Amino acid sequence: MKWQPIATAPRDEASVLLFYPANPVGDLSMGGIIEGWYFSSPKEIDDGWETIIGSIGEPTHWMPLPDPPLAGVTISDRPSDETMR
């Protein structure tokens, strides 16, 4: 997965990773990476990128979320308690 320009990001409220550059004013003053999604309101007055800490400005890049660490692993594939001792 590579970072892509924000203009190419999905606008369907799917969660993605967002990159925010350093900004001396705002919640991510040092810049950072956070999960977010694009929110579209029916009246188009509040459209924009949202995160779990709210709307924090305009990200410059995005990336799909990675698969969870145990994606595709079933219970039977995991070590039993006996093999862990």
C-alpha positions as CSV (number, residue, x, y, z in Angstrom):
1,M,0.0,0.0,0.0
2,K,1.2,3.5,-0.8
3,W,0.1,6.9,0.1
4,Q,-2.2,8.5,-2.5
5,P,-3.3,12.1,-3.0
6,I,-6.4,12.9,-1.0
7,A,-8.3,13.8,-4.2
8,T,-8.3,10.1,-5.0
9,A,-9.8,9.0,-1.7
10,P,-13.2,7.3,-1.5
11,R,-16.1,9.5,-0.5
12,D,-18.4,6.8,0.6
13,E,-17.8,7.0,4.4
14,A,-15.4,4.0,4.3
15,S,-12.6,4.3,6.9
16,V,-9.1,4.9,5.6
17,L,-5.8,6.1,7.0
18,L,-5.4,9.9,6.7
19,F,-2.1,11.8,6.7
20,Y,-2.1,15.4,8.1
21,P,1.1,17.5,7.6
22,A,2.5,19.5,10.5
23,N,0.4,22.5,11.3
24,P,1.3,24.8,14.2
25,V,-2.4,25.4,14.9
26,G,-4.9,22.6,15.4
27,D,-5.3,19.2,17.1
28,L,-2.5,17.5,15.1
29,S,0.1,20.3,15.4
30,M,2.9,17.9,14.8
31,G,1.2,16.2,11.9
32,G,0.3,12.6,12.0
33,I,-1.7,9.6,10.7
34,I,-5.2,8.9,11.9
35,E,-8.1,6.8,10.8
36,G,-10.9,8.8,9.2
37,W,-13.7,8.9,6.7
38,Y,-15.4,11.4,4.4
39,F,-18.7,12.6,5.8
40,S,-21.4,13.9,3.4
41,S,-24.4,15.7,4.8
42,P,-27.6,16.0,2.9
43,K,-27.4,19.8,2.7
44,E,-23.6,19.7,1.8
45,I,-22.8,22.3,4.5
46,D,-20.7,20.0,6.7
47,D,-19.1,17.8,4.1
48,G,-15.5,16.9,4.9
49,W,-13.0,14.5,6.6
50,E,-13.9,13.3,10.0
51,T,-11.9,11.3,12.6
52,I,-12.5,9.9,16.0
53,I,-11.4,13.2,17.4
54,G,-13.6,15.3,15.1
55,S,-12.9,17.3,12.1
56,I,-9.2,18.4,12.2
57,G,-8.6,20.0,8.9
58,E,-7.7,18.8,5.5
59,P,-5.5,15.7,5.1
60,T,-3.1,15.7,2.1
61,H,-2.9,11.9,1.5
62,W,-4.8,8.7,2.3
63,M,-4.2,4.9,2.3
64,P,-6.5,2.0,2.7
65,L,-6.7,0.4,6.1
66,P,-4.4,-2.6,6.4
67,D,-5.9,-6.0,7.1
68,P,-6.1,-6.9,10.8
69,P,-3.1,-8.9,12.1
70,L,-5.0,-12.1,12.4
71,A,-6.9,-11.9,9.1
72,G,-7.6,-15.3,7.7
73,V,-6.5,-17.1,10.9
74,T,-9.0,-19.5,12.4
75,I,-9.3,-20.7,15.9
76,S,-7.8,-24.1,15.0
77,D,-4.7,-22.3,13.5
78,R,-3.9,-20.6,16.8
79,P,-1.6,-22.4,19.3
80,S,-3.5,-24.1,22.1
81,D,-2.8,-23.3,25.8
82,E,-0.9,-26.6,26.0
83,T,1.6,-25.6,23.3
84,M,2.1,-22.2,24.9
85,R,3.4,-23.7,28.2
